[in-house]
Amino acid sequence: MEKIVKFTPQLTELIKQGKKTTTWRLFDDKNLSVGDIIILATRDGENVTNFGKAKIKNITMRTLDTLRPEDYAGHEPSKDPVGDYKVYYGDKVQPNTEVKIIKFEVMEISS
């Protein structure tokens, strides 16, 4: 089964530029694991478009309130992770919510 990981158009561009190599996922319903080959996709409203493939190299589990500086390597800055992720997941996001920090290596990018 292919696992599709979706990103906003802005984050897609960072991945294509090689600047984003880490994603944080809450409530992982795909059971993402080290070694998985994932399909990278852009979600723009209701439209989802695949743009590449990547391999998961490392996974670290933390809570939003215990994120460390190294967890931001390859990830876009976030001054308020709880507030930022409430936008995506709603009020169930709390400081003690688990976050899966996924480091990936892009294998291919399609145009």
SENUMI-335542 format. One record per residue (C-alpha): residue in three letters; residue number from 0; x, y, z. Coordinates in steps of 0.1 Angstrom, whole numbers, plus 5000, padded with zeros to 4 digits. Example, Ala and Ser with C-alpha at 12.3 -4.5 7.8 and 13.67 -1.06 7.14 Angstrom:
2
+---------+-----+------+------+------+
| residuo | num |    u |    v |    w |
+---------+-----+------+------+------+
|     Ala |   0 | 5123 | 4955 | 5078 |
|     Ser |   1 | 5137 | 4989 | 5071 |
+---------+-----+------+------+------+
***
This chain:
111
+---------+-----+------+------+------+
| residuo | num |    u |    v |    w |
+---------+-----+------+------+------+
|     Met |   0 | 5000 | 5000 | 5000 |
|     Glu |   1 | 5014 | 5034 | 4990 |
|     Lys |   2 | 5014 | 5060 | 5018 |
|     Ile |   3 | 5007 | 5095 | 5006 |
|     Val |   4 | 5020 | 5124 | 5027 |
|     Lys |   5 | 5004 | 5158 | 5017 |
|     Phe |   6 | 5018 | 5192 | 5020 |
|     Thr |   7 | 5006 | 5228 | 5014 |
|     Pro |   8 | 5018 | 5244 | 4981 |
|     Gln |   9 | 5043 | 5266 | 5001 |
|     Leu |  10 | 5058 | 5235 | 5018 |
|     Thr |  11 | 5059 | 5216 | 4985 |
|     Glu |  12 | 5081 | 5244 | 4971 |
|     Leu |  13 | 5105 | 5241 | 5001 |
|     Ile |  14 | 5108 | 5204 | 4995 |
|     Lys |  15 | 5115 | 5209 | 4958 |
|     Gln |  16 | 5142 | 5234 | 4967 |
|     Gly |  17 | 5158 | 5209 | 4991 |
|     Lys |  18 | 5151 | 5231 | 5021 |
|     Lys |  19 | 5124 | 5209 | 5038 |
|     Thr |  20 | 5135 | 5174 | 5047 |
|     Thr |  21 | 5115 | 5170 | 5079 |
|     Thr |  22 | 5078 | 5169 | 5085 |
|     Trp |  23 | 5059 | 5167 | 5118 |
|     Arg |  24 | 5028 | 5146 | 5119 |
|     Leu |  25 | 5001 | 5144 | 5147 |
|     Phe |  26 | 4977 | 5115 | 5150 |
|     Asp |  27 | 4995 | 5094 | 5124 |
|     Asp |  28 | 4968 | 5074 | 5107 |
|     Lys |  29 | 4992 | 5060 | 5081 |
|     Asn |  30 | 5015 | 5043 | 5106 |
|     Leu |  31 | 5046 | 5059 | 5089 |
|     Ser |  32 | 5078 | 5039 | 5097 |
|     Val |  33 | 5115 | 5042 | 5090 |
|     Gly |  34 | 5123 | 5027 | 5056 |
|     Asp |  35 | 5088 | 5035 | 5041 |
|     Ile |  36 | 5088 | 5049 | 5006 |
|     Ile |  37 | 5062 | 5077 | 5006 |
|     Ile |  38 | 5044 | 5095 | 4978 |
|     Leu |  39 | 5048 | 5133 | 4982 |
|     Ala |  40 | 5017 | 5152 | 4973 |
|     Thr |  41 | 5005 | 5188 | 4973 |
|     Arg |  42 | 4970 | 5195 | 4988 |
|     Asp |  43 | 4956 | 5228 | 4974 |
|     Gly |  44 | 4920 | 5229 | 4987 |
|     Glu |  45 | 4903 | 5198 | 4974 |
|     Asn |  46 | 4930 | 5191 | 4948 |
|     Val |  47 | 4957 | 5166 | 4956 |
|     Thr |  48 | 4986 | 5163 | 4931 |
|     Asn |  49 | 5016 | 5139 | 4935 |
|     Phe |  50 | 5050 | 5155 | 4930 |
|     Gly |  51 | 5076 | 5130 | 4941 |
|     Lys |  52 | 5088 | 5101 | 4963 |
|     Ala |  53 | 5109 | 5100 | 4994 |
|     Lys |  54 | 5122 | 5075 | 5019 |
|     Ile |  55 | 5117 | 5079 | 5056 |
|     Lys |  56 | 5152 | 5079 | 5072 |
|     Asn |  57 | 5144 | 5086 | 5109 |
|     Ile |  58 | 5115 | 5090 | 5132 |
|     Thr |  59 | 5115 | 5106 | 5167 |
|     Met |  60 | 5085 | 5109 | 5190 |
|     Arg |  61 | 5081 | 5139 | 5213 |
|     Thr |  62 | 5052 | 5160 | 5226 |
|     Leu |  63 | 5047 | 5195 | 5212 |
|     Asp |  64 | 5059 | 5210 | 5245 |
|     Thr |  65 | 5092 | 5190 | 5245 |
|     Leu |  66 | 5104 | 5198 | 5209 |
|     Arg |  67 | 5141 | 5205 | 5208 |
|     Pro |  68 | 5161 | 5227 | 5185 |
|     Glu |  69 | 5174 | 5197 | 5165 |
|     Asp |  70 | 5138 | 5188 | 5157 |
|     Tyr |  71 | 5135 | 5219 | 5136 |
|     Ala |  72 | 5164 | 5209 | 5113 |
|     Gly |  73 | 5149 | 5207 | 5078 |
|     His |  74 | 5116 | 5220 | 5090 |
|     Glu |  75 | 5100 | 5254 | 5087 |
|     Pro |  76 | 5102 | 5276 | 5118 |
|     Ser |  77 | 5073 | 5276 | 5143 |
|     Lys |  78 | 5071 | 5299 | 5172 |
|     Asp |  79 | 5038 | 5283 | 5184 |
|     Pro |  80 | 5036 | 5247 | 5174 |
|     Val |  81 | 5004 | 5241 | 5193 |
|     Gly |  82 | 4986 | 5270 | 5176 |
|     Asp |  83 | 5000 | 5261 | 5142 |
|     Tyr |  84 | 4988 | 5226 | 5144 |
|     Lys |  85 | 4954 | 5236 | 5158 |
|     Val |  86 | 4949 | 5251 | 5123 |
|     Tyr |  87 | 4952 | 5216 | 5108 |
|     Tyr |  88 | 4938 | 5193 | 5135 |
|     Gly |  89 | 4915 | 5215 | 5157 |
|     Asp |  90 | 4912 | 5219 | 5194 |
|     Lys |  91 | 4923 | 5184 | 5202 |
|     Val |  92 | 4959 | 5196 | 5198 |
|     Gln |  93 | 4974 | 5204 | 5233 |
|     Pro |  94 | 5009 | 5210 | 5245 |
|     Asn |  95 | 5012 | 5173 | 5255 |
|     Thr |  96 | 5000 | 5160 | 5221 |
|     Glu |  97 | 5025 | 5135 | 5206 |
|     Val |  98 | 5043 | 5146 | 5174 |
|     Lys |  99 | 5060 | 5122 | 5150 |
|     Ile | 100 | 5091 | 5140 | 5137 |
|     Ile | 101 | 5099 | 5124 | 5103 |
|     Lys | 102 | 5131 | 5130 | 5085 |
|     Phe | 103 | 5130 | 5120 | 5049 |
|     Glu | 104 | 5152 | 5118 | 5018 |
|     Val | 105 | 5137 | 5128 | 4985 |
|     Met | 106 | 5142 | 5101 | 4959 |
|     Glu | 107 | 5125 | 5118 | 4929 |
|     Ile | 108 | 5106 | 5150 | 4921 |
|     Ser | 109 | 5082 | 5151 | 4891 |
|     Ser | 110 | 5074 | 5183 | 4873 |
+---------+-----+------+------+------+
***
